[in-house]
């Protein structure tokens, strides 16, 4: 994904702002080309704690709390 990073303030933009809207990018390049730089934005990923497709996260055993007897595995024989 392409975006523009503002290097010098102009209009409503401050240095460091990201412009990702295509129409806004075109307008910025048409009117203030020396105030922005083109950058490649990484593709958004799933949240870090989300299980990856095909992972065994669903097979994981729940954690036990030693202070909670109800969550401990049964030790009766």
C-alpha positions, 0 to 999 in steps of 0.5 A: 500500500502506498502512502505519503508522509508529510515532511513540512507542514501545509494545509491541515497536515503536520510533519509526520502525518500519513496521507493514505486517501488516494484523492488526498494523495493526488491533491498533495502531490499536485499542490505541495510535492516538495512537502511529502515523500512517498512510502510503502506501508506494510499490509495490516496483519492480524493482531499479534495474539490472534491464532494463525490460520492452521495453528494448533491454538484451538488444541491448546489445553487451558492453563490451571490455577494452583490456587483454584482447586476447580481448575486443577486436573483431577488426581483421583485414581 
